[in-house]
Amino acid sequence: MSEHFFSPCPRGLETLLAEELSALGARQVAQVPGGVSFSGDWTLCWRANLESRIATRVLWRVATGAYRSEDDIYQLARGFAWERCFDVEASLRIYVTAIRSPLKSLNFVTLRIKDGLCDRFRETHGRRPSIDTQAPAVRVHAFLTAEACTLYIDTSGEPLSKRGFKRAKVEAPLKENLAAGIIKLSGWQPNEALLDPMCGSGTFLIEAALMAYNIPPGGARSFGFERLKSFEPGNWKRIRTMALQRHRRDSVQLFGSDIDTRWVDAARYNLREAGLEECVQLCVGNFLTLAAPAAQGVLLTNPPYGVRLGEDADLSAWYPQIGDHLKKAFAGWRCFFLTGDPDLPKHIGLKASRRTPLMNGDIECRLMEYRMVAGTNRRERPAEPQ
């Protein structure tokens, strides 16, 4: 039986996610800002959770209705047969988001959804589920527009950007699904060299290795759908085994460096935890003195916006040095910079061949592409006054 789903993703990656879901067999695929709706059976849902590199979650749409007050939303929640989806013993958490809702308090909406759901269980089972805001067994999401409320059950559990292996604790890491989307936007292929010269915790390198080896990004974790009554352990085991058996070990050229030894150590730890340490060459070094590791390839990086350079660092002086070094050492490379700093494209001294808007969390960013061809692409800067 066909079900309806919605997968949120980082803004700017909706087209890539729609293509990914269509390739898995999704039907009625439709993009909206921030995600993709689609339909399909439970096998598709499980595969989307296991194999999607771009999705943040896979939400199962279970009820929708018009509302004018919180009481209407309560009745919507109370009227749905939650007991057919999960057991009363399951712990819960309710999440509510809204666009242009006239209701004044989303916290009160959350409370009314919880009341409706729990009252439904009291009517059918004589008792209610418990609430757990830290590690719930089942997550229920509500999305409010100006006139309608839609209820979803989260089939993912933890966000899909959490790939399932332990990571070194670092500040503000790039989300894995955003990194995977950027790699896809770059057009990188596994037979090309890939370098992240400011690799931080190694997220680009890990995602590239997972792609190159055809490793499903969710192969090392569990999912929320395993706690739903629609779950079929035997079929899930077969699907997961088939996905893992598509793993390959072709030769890849992945390189990473960072000026800070601590970040290189964090990247090495994360690669080791993912079972990918041997396929990436890491070193400590300053990008401005780094030689290209191959005659051509793809450079992908998320440069620091000042914090890792020091509070008083003059980024407007550093950015031109990046442009000069790219011209000197990376002719023949396609170079991509994800930046939330509007000064980088202004001062790098290179003409971008493409600018792709992306959201990194709540930071509005641009993915800047610079195609490095010897003797071209650099803007002439005015001569210094004598």
C-alpha positions as CSV (number, residue, x, y, z in Angstrom):
1,M,0.0,0.0,0.0
2,S,1.3,3.4,-0.9
3,E,2.1,5.9,1.8
4,H,2.9,9.6,1.7
5,F,6.2,11.0,3.0
6,F,8.1,14.2,3.3
7,S,11.9,14.5,3.6
8,P,13.4,17.8,4.7
9,C,16.9,18.7,3.6
10,P,19.3,21.6,3.6
11,R,17.9,24.5,1.5
12,G,19.5,24.5,-1.9
13,L,19.6,20.7,-2.2
14,E,16.0,20.0,-3.0
15,T,16.6,19.1,-6.6
16,L,19.4,16.7,-5.7
17,L,17.1,15.0,-3.1
18,A,14.3,14.7,-5.6
19,E,16.6,13.0,-8.0
20,E,17.9,10.7,-5.3
21,L,14.4,9.7,-4.2
22,S,13.2,9.1,-7.7
23,A,16.2,6.8,-8.4
24,L,15.1,4.8,-5.3
25,G,11.6,4.4,-6.9
26,A,9.7,7.2,-5.2
27,R,6.5,8.4,-6.9
28,Q,4.6,11.7,-6.9
29,V,7.9,13.5,-6.2
30,A,7.4,17.2,-5.6
31,Q,9.9,19.8,-4.4
32,V,9.1,22.6,-1.9
33,P,11.6,25.0,-0.3
34,G,13.4,22.9,2.3
35,G,12.3,19.4,1.3
36,V,10.6,16.9,-1.0
37,S,7.3,15.2,-0.7
38,F,6.8,11.7,-2.3
39,S,4.8,8.5,-2.1
40,G,5.8,4.8,-2.0
41,D,5.7,1.7,0.1
42,W,7.5,0.8,3.3
43,T,10.4,-0.7,1.4
44,L,11.0,2.6,-0.2
45,C,10.8,4.4,3.2
46,W,13.4,2.0,4.7
47,R,15.7,2.4,1.7
48,A,15.4,6.2,1.7
49,N,16.5,6.2,5.3
50,L,19.3,3.8,4.7
51,E,20.6,5.2,1.3
52,S,19.8,8.9,1.1
53,R,22.8,11.1,1.4
54,I,20.9,14.3,1.2
55,A,17.7,13.9,3.4
56,T,17.6,15.1,6.9
57,R,14.6,12.9,7.9
58,V,11.9,10.8,6.3
59,L,8.5,11.8,7.8
60,W,5.4,9.7,7.3
61,R,2.3,11.8,6.8
62,V,-0.5,10.4,8.9
63,A,-3.2,13.1,9.2
64,T,-4.0,16.6,7.9
65,G,-6.9,19.0,8.4
66,A,-7.9,22.6,8.5
67,Y,-7.9,24.5,11.8
68,R,-8.9,27.8,13.3
69,S,-7.9,27.2,16.9
70,E,-5.8,24.9,19.1
71,D,-8.9,22.9,19.8
72,D,-9.2,21.9,16.1
73,I,-5.6,20.6,16.2
74,Y,-6.4,18.7,19.4
75,Q,-9.4,17.0,17.6
76,L,-7.1,16.2,14.7
77,A,-4.6,14.5,17.0
78,R,-7.3,12.7,19.0
79,G,-9.1,11.4,15.9
80,F,-6.1,9.6,14.4
81,A,-5.6,5.9,15.2
82,W,-2.1,6.2,16.7
83,E,-2.5,2.8,18.3
84,R,-2.2,1.2,14.8
85,C,1.2,2.8,14.4
86,F,3.1,2.2,17.6
87,D,2.6,0.6,21.1
88,V,1.4,2.6,24.1
89,E,4.7,1.6,25.9
90,A,6.7,3.7,23.4
91,S,8.0,7.1,24.7
92,L,7.1,10.2,22.7
93,R,8.3,13.6,21.8
94,I,6.2,16.2,19.8
95,Y,7.8,18.7,17.5
96,V,5.9,21.7,16.0
97,T,7.0,24.1,13.2
98,A,4.9,26.6,11.5
99,I,4.8,29.1,8.6
100,R,2.3,32.1,8.9
101,S,0.2,30.3,11.5
102,P,-2.2,32.7,13.3
103,L,-1.8,30.9,16.6
104,K,0.1,32.7,19.2
105,S,2.0,29.9,21.0
106,L,3.6,26.8,19.3
107,N,4.3,25.5,22.8
108,F,0.6,25.4,23.5
109,V,0.0,23.7,20.1
110,T,2.5,21.1,21.2
111,L,0.7,20.5,24.4
112,R,-2.7,20.2,22.7
113,I,-1.3,17.6,20.2
114,K,0.2,15.7,23.1
115,D,-3.2,15.8,24.9
116,G,-5.1,14.6,21.9
117,L,-2.7,11.7,21.2
118,C,-2.6,10.6,24.9
119,D,-6.4,10.9,25.2
120,R,-6.7,8.6,22.1
121,F,-4.6,6.0,23.8
122,R,-6.6,6.3,27.1
123,E,-9.7,5.6,25.1
124,T,-8.3,2.6,23.3
125,H,-5.8,1.2,26.0
126,G,-6.8,2.7,29.3
127,R,-3.4,4.3,29.6
128,R,-1.2,6.8,27.8
129,P,2.4,6.9,26.4
130,S,5.1,8.6,28.4
131,I,6.9,11.7,27.2
132,D,10.7,11.7,26.8
133,T,12.3,14.9,25.4
134,Q,15.9,13.4,25.4
135,A,15.7,10.0,23.7
136,P,12.1,9.3,22.6
137,A,11.2,6.0,20.9
138,V,8.7,7.8,18.6
139,R,8.9,11.3,17.3
140,V,5.7,13.1,16.1
141,H,6.0,16.2,14.0
142,A,3.4,18.7,13.2
143,F,3.6,21.4,10.5
144,L,1.2,24.3,10.5
145,T,0.5,26.6,7.6
146,A,-1.9,29.5,7.8
147,E,-4.9,27.2,7.5
148,A,-3.9,23.5,7.8
149,C,-2.1,21.3,10.2
150,T,-0.3,18.1,9.0
151,L,0.8,15.4,11.4
152,Y,3.8,13.1,10.7
153,I,5.5,10.2,12.4
154,D,9.3,10.4,12.1
155,T,10.6,7.2,10.5
156,S,14.3,8.2,11.0
157,G,14.7,8.9,14.7
158,E,18.0,10.7,15.0
159,P,18.6,13.0,12.0
160,L,20.0,11.2,9.0
161,S,23.0,13.4,9.0
162,K,24.2,11.3,12.0
163,R,25.7,8.5,10.0
164,G,26.0,6.1,13.0
165,F,29.7,6.2,13.9
166,K,31.2,8.1,16.8
167,R,32.6,11.5,16.0
168,A,35.2,13.6,17.6
169,K,33.6,16.5,19.4
170,V,34.4,19.7,17.4
171,E,32.9,23.1,17.1
172,A,30.2,23.8,14.5
173,P,30.9,20.9,12.2
174,L,29.5,20.9,8.7
175,K,26.4,18.6,8.6
176,E,27.1,15.4,6.7
177,N,24.1,15.7,4.3
178,L,25.0,19.2,3.4
179,A,28.6,18.1,2.7
180,A,27.3,15.2,0.5
181,G,25.1,17.6,-1.4
182,I,28.0,19.9,-2.1
183,I,30.1,17.0,-3.3
184,K,27.3,16.2,-5.8
185,L,27.0,19.8,-6.8
186,S,30.7,19.9,-7.6
187,G,30.4,17.1,-10.1
188,W,33.2,15.2,-8.5
189,Q,33.7,11.6,-9.7
190,P,35.5,8.8,-7.7
191,N,38.2,8.6,-10.4
192,E,39.2,12.2,-9.7
193,A,41.4,13.6,-7.0
194,L,39.6,15.4,-4.2
195,L,41.3,17.7,-1.7
196,D,40.0,19.6,1.3
197,P,42.9,21.9,2.3
198,M,41.1,23.2,5.4
199,C,39.5,19.9,6.3
200,G,38.5,20.5,9.9
201,S,36.9,17.3,11.2
202,G,37.0,15.6,7.8
203,T,33.3,15.7,6.8
204,F,33.9,16.3,3.1
205,L,36.5,13.5,3.0
206,I,34.3,11.0,4.8
207,E,31.3,11.7,2.6
208,A,33.4,11.4,-0.6
209,A,34.8,8.1,0.6
210,L,31.3,6.8,1.4
211,M,30.2,7.7,-2.2
212,A,33.3,6.3,-3.8
213,Y,33.0,3.0,-2.1
214,N,29.2,2.9,-2.5
215,I,28.6,2.5,1.2
216,P,25.1,3.3,2.3
217,P,25.3,6.3,4.7
218,G,22.9,4.8,7.2
219,G,24.5,1.3,7.2
220,A,25.9,1.7,10.7
221,R,22.9,3.0,12.6
222,S,19.3,2.3,13.6
223,F,16.1,4.1,12.6
224,G,12.8,5.2,14.1
225,F,10.8,2.9,11.8
226,E,12.1,-0.1,13.7
227,R,9.8,0.9,16.5
228,L,6.6,1.1,14.4
229,K,4.1,-1.7,13.9
230,S,4.6,-1.6,10.1
231,F,8.2,-2.8,10.6
232,E,9.2,-6.2,9.2
233,P,12.5,-7.3,10.6
234,G,13.1,-10.0,8.0
235,N,12.5,-7.8,5.0
236,W,14.6,-5.0,6.6
237,K,17.5,-7.4,7.1
238,R,17.3,-8.4,3.4
239,I,17.2,-4.8,2.2
240,R,20.1,-3.7,4.5
241,T,22.2,-6.7,3.5
242,M,21.7,-6.1,-0.2
243,A,22.7,-2.4,0.2
244,L,25.9,-3.3,2.2
245,Q,26.9,-6.0,-0.4
246,R,27.1,-3.3,-3.1
247,H,30.2,-1.9,-1.3
248,R,33.2,-1.7,-3.5
249,R,36.9,-0.9,-2.9
250,D,38.2,0.9,-5.9
251,S,41.3,3.1,-5.7
252,V,40.5,6.7,-4.7
253,Q,42.6,9.8,-4.4
254,L,41.4,11.7,-1.3
255,F,43.6,14.3,0.4
256,G,43.0,16.5,3.4
257,S,45.1,19.0,5.4
258,D,44.6,21.7,8.0
259,I,46.9,24.2,9.6
260,D,45.8,23.1,13.1
261,T,47.1,19.7,14.3
262,R,44.0,19.2,16.5
263,W,41.7,19.3,13.5
264,V,43.8,16.8,11.6
265,D,43.8,14.6,14.6
266,A,39.9,14.9,14.8
267,A,39.6,14.1,11.1
268,R,41.8,11.1,11.5
269,Y,39.8,9.9,14.4
270,N,36.5,10.3,12.5
271,L,37.9,8.5,9.5
272,R,39.0,5.7,11.7
273,E,35.6,5.4,13.4
274,A,34.0,5.2,9.9
275,G,36.5,2.5,8.8
276,L,37.9,4.9,6.1
277,E,41.2,6.0,7.5
278,E,43.3,4.1,5.0
279,C,41.7,5.7,2.0
280,V,42.5,9.3,2.8
281,Q,45.9,11.0,3.0
282,L,46.0,13.6,5.8
283,C,48.7,16.1,6.7
284,V,49.3,19.3,8.8
285,G,50.0,22.3,6.6
286,N,49.2,25.8,5.6
287,F,47.0,25.9,2.5
288,L,49.0,28.9,1.2
289,T,52.1,26.7,0.8
290,L,50.3,23.5,-0.1
291,A,51.1,21.8,-3.5
292,A,48.4,20.3,-5.6
293,P,48.4,16.5,-4.9
294,A,47.5,15.7,-8.6
295,A,47.7,17.4,-12.0
296,Q,43.9,18.1,-11.8
297,G,41.0,17.4,-9.5
298,V,38.4,19.0,-7.3
299,L,39.2,21.2,-4.3
300,L,36.3,21.4,-1.8
301,T,36.5,23.3,1.4
302,N,34.5,25.3,4.0
303,P,37.1,28.0,5.0
304,P,37.0,29.5,8.5
305,Y,35.2,32.8,8.8
306,G,37.7,34.3,11.4
307,V,37.2,32.2,14.5
308,R,40.0,29.7,13.7
309,L,42.2,32.5,12.3
310,G,42.0,34.6,15.5
311,E,39.7,37.5,16.4
312,D,41.9,40.1,14.8
313,A,42.8,38.3,11.6
314,D,42.5,40.4,8.5
315,L,40.4,38.2,6.2
316,S,40.4,40.8,3.5
317,A,44.1,40.3,3.3
318,W,44.0,36.5,3.5
319,Y,41.4,36.0,0.8
320,P,43.6,37.5,-2.0
321,Q,46.4,35.2,-0.9
322,I,44.1,32.2,-1.5
323,G,43.3,33.5,-5.0
324,D,47.0,34.0,-5.7
325,H,47.9,30.5,-4.5
326,L,45.1,28.8,-6.5
327,K,46.5,30.5,-9.6
328,K,50.1,29.4,-8.8
329,A,49.5,25.8,-7.6
330,F,46.1,24.6,-8.8
331,A,45.9,25.2,-12.5
332,G,43.6,22.5,-14.0
333,W,41.6,22.1,-10.8
334,R,37.9,22.9,-10.1
335,C,37.9,24.7,-6.8
336,F,34.8,25.1,-4.6
337,F,34.4,27.3,-1.4
338,L,31.4,27.2,0.8
339,T,31.3,30.5,2.6
340,G,28.9,32.6,4.6
341,D,31.3,35.6,4.4
342,P,30.3,37.9,1.5
343,D,33.9,39.3,1.6
344,L,35.4,36.1,0.2
345,P,34.1,36.5,-3.4
346,K,34.8,40.2,-3.2
347,H,38.5,39.9,-2.2
348,I,39.7,36.5,-3.6
349,G,40.5,38.1,-6.9
350,L,39.0,35.4,-9.0
351,K,35.9,35.3,-11.2
352,A,33.5,32.7,-10.1
353,S,32.0,30.4,-12.8
354,R,29.1,29.5,-10.5
355,R,27.5,30.7,-7.3
356,T,25.0,28.3,-5.6
357,P,22.9,29.6,-2.7
358,L,22.9,27.1,0.2
359,M,21.9,27.2,3.9
360,N,24.4,25.9,6.4
361,G,22.0,25.6,9.4
362,D,20.7,29.1,9.8
363,I,23.7,30.7,7.9
364,E,23.0,31.9,4.4
365,C,26.0,30.7,2.3
366,R,27.2,30.6,-1.3
367,L,29.1,27.7,-2.9
368,M,31.6,29.5,-5.1
369,E,33.1,27.6,-8.0
370,Y,36.4,28.7,-9.5
371,R,37.8,26.9,-12.6
372,M,41.5,27.3,-12.5
373,V,43.0,27.6,-16.0
374,A,46.6,29.0,-16.3
375,G,46.6,32.6,-17.3
376,T,42.9,33.3,-16.8
377,N,40.2,33.9,-14.2
378,R,42.0,36.4,-12.1
379,R,40.8,39.9,-11.8
380,E,43.5,42.5,-12.0
381,R,43.7,44.4,-8.7
382,P,44.5,48.1,-8.8
383,A,48.1,49.0,-8.3
384,E,49.1,50.2,-4.8
385,P,49.6,54.0,-4.8
386,Q,53.2,55.0,-4.8
